[in-house]
Amino acid sequence: MGPNTTTLPVNIGVVLDSDTWIGKLGLSCIHMALSDFYHSHTHYKTRILLNIKHSNTHLISAASAGVEAIIGPQYSKQANFIVDVGNKAEVPILSFSASTPSLNNPPNPYFFRVAQSDAAQVAAIAAIVEAFEWTQVVPIYQEGLYGEEVTISIIKAFQEANVRVPYQTAISSTATDKQIIEQLGKLRMMSNRVFIVHMTPILGFHVFTKAREIGMMEQDYVWIMTTAMTNVLDWTNSSLTDSLQGVLGVATYFPKSRRLQDFEVRWKLKFQQENPSIIGGGLNVLGLWAYDAATALAMAVEKAGISNISFPKPNASDYDTLVVGVSQSGPILRETLSKTTFKGLSGEFSMVNGELKSSTFQIINVVGDGKRVVGFWTPQKGLERKLNHRNVSTYSASKANLGPIIWAGDSSSAPKGWDVAPNGKKLRIGVPVKVETGFNRLVDVHYDSGNKTANFSGYCIDVFKATMAALPYIVPYELAPFERPNRVHDSFHPGRFYDDLIRQVYLGEFDAVVGDLTITFERSLYVDFTFPFTQSGATFMVPTKETNKSKAWVFLKPLTWQLWLTSGCFFVFIGFVVWSYTASFTTLLTVQQLRPAVTDVNQLIQSGDSVGYQFGSYTYNLLKQMGFDDSRLQPYNSPQECDHLLTIGNQNGGISAAFDEIPYINLIQASYCSKYTTIGPAFKSAGFGFAFQRNSPVVTDVSRAILNLTEKNPDIMKAIEHKWFTNETDCVQPSAVDASYSLDLDSFRGLFLIAGMASSSALIIHALNITVPLNVGVLVDADTWIGKLGLSCINMALSDFYNSHTHYKTRILLNIKHSNTDVIAAASAGVEAIIGPQYSRQANFVMDVGNKAEVPIISFSATSPSLNDPHFFRVAQSEGAQVGAIAAIVEAFGWKQVVLIYEEGLYGKEVIPSLIEALQEVDIRVPHQSAISASATEQQIVEELYYLRSNEASRSATPK
C-alpha cells in the first residue's frame, strides 16, 4: 500500500528469513493484517510501509535502517543483537517467534515479545508428569542457549514437584544420525521411560524419527514435546506423523471464532497462490501472533500521532561497530504499544512488561493422521478437561481431568514411567549367607551338594516373594547369595557383615537386599528401604516362674490393701470386685500361675545381673545407652545358646534376661513356649525392611505391596508366620494335675464375706453415681510446644466443663496417642471422636478413617486448605483464608511485584496457588518463587536469600 497526499507513511522494518516456512507464514500474515486494518480504518492518517530484510544476510542493515519499529527477528539467537540496537535507537522491537526466556529477563524497555516465552510452559509440563505420578524424567534438549535455558526451568519445576531428573541429554543441531542414535541408545539402556523433548522443529522431528527406528516409540515409553514442536504440527508430513504416534505435547491455546475461520480461508488461498511449491501446511499460532503484532503496531502508530520522523545520528565514536540514529518518536510509540489492548486473532492482546499476556495451554495427543486435544492447563486451575468447566479456583494436577490418551505403542494404559529391567535385565537381589545360628528360619541359604546351586528359604524370603507377586506388574529378579571370603572372620562380625551387604547395593553390585536387615538411619544414607514387614522394636525376654500361695485371698493380689480399705469403707467398689473376679481372677484360681522372674527393666539395671544380646545386633548400643556396663553384657549366637544362658541363670555365669529385636524374640518363644515371657516397654526401632538402590523407582510400589499384604490380605502373612514361627511339635500344654486345682468353699470365703456385707449398699450408691464414659482419641505430637499447649488446654477445658456440669451423665475419657508414632493405632482405636491430628500431612489418612467409621475428626491446628470432609471439623482458620488480607496489604502500598518464599513441600505449596491468584486479581506480579527445605542448612538458606537480594526484580517493589 503506497502513500498518498492525505496519509503519513511510517517506515517499519521486517527482519525474517523468507526462505523458511516460518518466514513465509509471518510475512503473509503481516501483509494481510495491515491490509485488513487499513481497510477497516480508512480515516486513519498514518500508513505503515514495510522495509523487509532477510535476517541471514541483511541483519545489520535492517537494524541500522531509519525505521520507527522492527517486526522480528525470527530466531532467538539473532534477537539479542536487534534488541540491543532497538534500545540504543529507542525503536520498539516486536517478535512473534523468538521465545528464549532471557531475551526479556531482565525486561528490555523496547522489546515486545508477541508470543509466549518458552518458560511459560514448564509448569504445564510439570503438571502432566505429576498427574501420572511419574517420579523421574529425562530432558532431551537442543545443545546451546536455546535448549539449555528452558531445560534449567524445567528441572527447577520438577524439583518443586519432587520429580527427579537423573540425566539430561543435549543433542547438537549439527549432529549426525549416528551421534543421535548413540545418545538415544544410552537412554534406552536406562530404566527411565519418560522423556521431555525441547528442540527446534527440524532437529526435534528428526530425533523422533531415529527414536522410532531403534524401538523407543513402543509401549511403556512416554514422550512429551514442548510448544516449539507442538505449535507447528500442522506443517509436518505423514512420515513425520508416523514417528510421533502416542506423543504428548504442550501447545499454545487460542480461542476459535468466526473471524478466525474466515481469515484462515482467505490466508490459505493467498498463501497457496504466493507459494505454490509448498504443499500442505496450515495456519498456526505463529501466524496469528504475526498478524496481531502488525495490527497492534498499526494501532500504536496512529495513536502515538507520529508526525515528525527524524533520526539524529550520534558521533561515530559513540559506537564501535554500528552507528544508529535515535528515534524521536520511539519513546511515545513504546508507551503507546505497552497500553494497546484489543481482541486479536490469537485472543486478548495485552502486553505486560513486554510479554504477551497469554498463559493457557492445550495438552495434545498425536494420534493417527493428526492431533487431538485431551485437556488444558491454566495457572489458576491446573489441568482440566474443558476450559471453564469447573467454577472453582483450586489448582489440580489430576489425570482424571484429562481425556483418553493413546500412548506410544498404541496403548491405552498409562505407562508407569520406568522399566525396572531394561532390555530384559533381571534385578539382582542379594541374600546374606549366614552361619548356622538357629535364627535361619528368618533367612537361610544352603547349597546342593552336587551342582552347588544356592537354595533360598525363610520367613523374609517368603515375604519378599509374596510382595513381588502382589505388584501390579511383573518384575523379573534373581536371588544371589552374598558371603565374604573369610567365613570364620564374618561369624565374629555379623553386624559389619550386614553393613558390607548394604555397601554392595550402594556400589551397584546388587539392585536390592532381602533378609533380616534392620532399618537404621546410617544404612538409609546409602540405600532406600521399603516399609518394614515385621513388628518393629526390641524388648527384654526373661524366664517365668511358678507362684502358688494362699487360695482364699488370691483374688486380692491384683489390688493394693489401700484400695481395698477404701472400697470397704465406702462400699462403692463391690461391683468392681465382682467384675474383676469373673473376668480375670478365675484364671488365677484355676490355672497354675506363671509370672516373670524379673518384672521391670529398672530392676535389672539396679540388680547388677547380666543381660544377653544377639552378637552383632544394634541392641548392644541400646543396652549401653540404658546404662548397662560391658561386664554385664553377654552375647549369644543362637536360640539354643540364649536358652542355655537363661536356664543356668545369673548366679551360675548365665544371664537374667535377653534383649533382642521382636522377630528374634518370637523365634525363641516359638521354640520354648511359656518358658519365657517379655517385660517392660518395647524400645522403638524401624523393624526389618528390603533395601534397594537409592531412588529406585520400584521402592514405592514394593512398600505399597507390603501394606497391601498386611492390611488387605492378612491371611497370606499369617500363613507365612505360621510356617516359620510355629514350632513343629507345638507347645505342650501343662497337665491337668499340675495346672489346675479343685475349688472348694475356702477358695471363695473372703469374697463371700465382703459380698454379703456390702452388696446391697454398694449397688444402691453405684446406681446413684453412675456415669457413662465416652472414649475420645487425642492425636498430637506431645514432644512439641503445640502438642503440649493443646493437651493442657484440652484437659483444662474438660475439667472446667464438668466442674460446671456435675449433673451430666457422660464423661469424656481421653485416649492420647503420639502423632509421629501412633497415627494408625489412634485412627483405628474404638473412639467416638478424634481431636487432632496436629499436622496437615497426617489429616488425610485420619480423615479417611473417620469418614469410613463415621467418627467426627476435630482439628485445631491442621490448616491445609485442601482438607475437607463431612466428618472433618477444622476448629481453626484455613491457610487459604489469609491470602486476601496479604494481597490487600501489597495493594495498599502500591507494590507491583512480590517474591514468595515458602517451605518446600505440601505445607508450603498448597497455599501458594491461592496467594498467586489473589495477587494476580489486583495486578500484582510474582516474578519469582523461592522454596526452602525444612532440612536446609544455614548456608543453603543464606545462599537463597543472597540470590533474592541480588535479583533486581525480587528486591524492587515499584509503586503502581
Summary of the structure (lengths in Angstrom):
residues: 960
radius of gyration: 38.4
end to end distance: 40.6
largest distance: 132.8
contacts: 3012
relative contact order: 0.06
helix: 43%
strand: 20%
